[in-house]
Amino acid sequence: MRLKSLRLQNFRQHVDTRIKFENGLTGIIGPNGAGKSTLLEAIAWALYGNSAARGTRDSIRFSRAAPRASVRVELEFELAGHSYRIIRGITTAECFLDGGDEPIANTITGVSELMQRRLGMTRTEFFHTYFTGQKEIDVMSTLGPADRARFLSRVLGYDRISGAQELVRDRRRALQAEINGLKQGIPDADEVGRGVADAADRLALTRKLERKAEKTRINSSTRLSEIAPRWIGAQAERDRLQKLIAEIRVKDQEIQSATREIERIEGELRAMEAARKEVVPLLKKLHRLPVAREELTLLETLAAADARKQALLERENAIAEEDAKLADRALRLETAPALEQETLLVLQKGRTAMELEERDLDAQRTAWARDRQEAETRLESLRVQYTDLASQRKALEGLGEESPCPTCGRPLGASFHSVVELLSEQIETARADGNYFRQRVEQLKTIPSAISALEDRRRATHAAVTSIDTRLARIQAGLAERTTLAQGRALVAVRLAEARAALAKLPTGYDATQHKLLREEVAKLSEISTRAARLEGIAEREEDTRVKLARLSETRGLAHEKRDAFEQERASDAVGEMDFEAVRAQHERASTEARRAEMEAITASSDSKRAEAQLASAEARRDELTRLQTRLAQLELDRRMHDELDRAFTDLRTDLNFQLRPELAEIASGFLSSLTDGRYSQLEFDEEYNLLVLEDEVPKPVISGGEEDLCNLVLRLAISQMIADRAGQAFSLLILDEIFGSLDDTRRGNVVDLLRRLNDRFEQVIVITHVEQIREGMDRVLVVRFDEEKGSSRVTNGFDDHQVTSLSDLDLLTPELSL
């Protein structure tokens, strides 16, 4: 991995900082709290997301940034021959490959998981190898014996052997489970053999019974076939007799139906004779009907004219009323112009008063909202300050006088109590200020009474202005109405004249009483006409009815003749009931025996087939037993093979771990000899991976704090070099944060020289420190300072103090200003 560029926007104390990285040894120098480690944190945050940042997502944002200002880190780097560009925000993340326009991952978790797969390390593993954060150089000393071995195996790639061994063990467990399942489910061989023999015996018995049942069925079928012709003949004779009886019944029904129809027709003939006598006097009364209809038509015309006259009279009255209303409306609209001028003056005064009240209300509401926002912002800042101070005091009280100094990292010692007292005073000040601003926030949550009064007064004024505006609209509508009122009155006069002219043209002389009597007379004569027509129709059908009567009498006579013939045939060919019942009894006995024999034969055949199936099933179980025995033998062979693989992987891992300790110790010893000018030239690891310093080939029982830091540093460098050796290529990047705190000037110089000699392993070595003395040993230097006035960090060139805080500044940098 090789870094190319980094840009921070509103990230922690960096408002807008952009840095270009180059190969070689780079120093990032500045006082504690200036924002040096924030650059390291931004790189980790871009790769692994929020899990790599301190605090919460809200604490990442620059404290003086605008509410909607974006937090953004953009990182470009090369890895395995590809170029990556990651852009991460608080709620977004994108990763671009080889300068592409479309991201290959575009979610927060998606980018983090992609980087973990491409780098081949989790966030913790990455920090413990190439990316060393402040106070994380002693990772091996913080782990237990078993964890140290697992950590080294994981970062050096030996855990793949464990993964392969775990796959072998999983397969072995699966094989053993399948073997156990087969053993539990495999049937007993003796039981299977007995089952086959029993099924064969049962099949022989059922086949013998089947042959006996078939012989009985054939005999009963023969007896049934002998009696069947007699039974068929008896049935045919009985059917013919039943048919004759049915024919006689049909003829009886025909005779009865014809008799009923003849009686009905004779009744109709009598009714026709009476109708012919009744119609004569009715026809005499119908001579008055045509005259009455003509008189009724004339009265209907006069009635319509009378109804039209009544409607015109009502219309004349309505038009006269409308004319009167228009005249009254014209009189009332005479005062509209004066009312309009008066209403306009009142409306203008109301609107002016409403505008003044709204400006006053907006000003007071803005002041109240500003005071509440400032109080809430101050209260939240005091809460964060109180939490940070309490955490610092708790950490110091837990460690006592051994607590490290925030500036130089050395134990506080005698200054411990004064530092704790200072923190306590600051905590009390923050608590008192917080109580005041909390009360202020609660007080400002309620809308002030002055604002409420102004709002009520503004609503009242607005209602009054709206009422006046509505009145003005009505007055102006009346003024527009005056222009059309005269035309409306002229049209009403025309309509009134037309109504009166139409009344004069209508005929007179309508008599309602005469109209009613004539209508009743015409209705009665119409009923008589209808009855006379119906009686004439009945009389006209008399001849056809008499012809139909003669035809029905002839049909009834023929039916009597055929019925007598059927009765004679029935009497001559009658079959004896006793003979039929005897034949039927014999046939039923033979049929019952045949059916019983048939069912017994079917049952015997089914038993035989069932016995064949049982025999086939028993033989199939015997074949399945053979197959399971073969499968079990194969599984046992596979399990023994996986047992051998498991033992082989265990031996291989033991051999690799045995080789790991001396190889790691040899590389670390070379680094230690360079750093100590040959005073200490050998390191060893015991079986629990505890680090031992040898002096004259004798383990040194006690080492100082500075010597322990050196040992941890060379161990970290040795681990990184071994990873590079295992990969067969340079990993390019090594970042170290605050590793010079406990070293003297000589050993600081040795560390710088050693890091410079690592160029063949790490093309980029970045050292973050507050120690100014290492400046001369760097290829390039960036200085990070904190601007108290702006509350943000500045990154400048260590040689000409040129600031690197914005894109415009970055474009002016010389190549020496890049990392």
Summary of the structure (lengths in Angstrom):
residues: 819
radius of gyration: 60.5
end to end distance: 15.0
largest distance: 165.3
contacts: 2364
relative contact order: 0.14
helix: 73%
strand: 11%
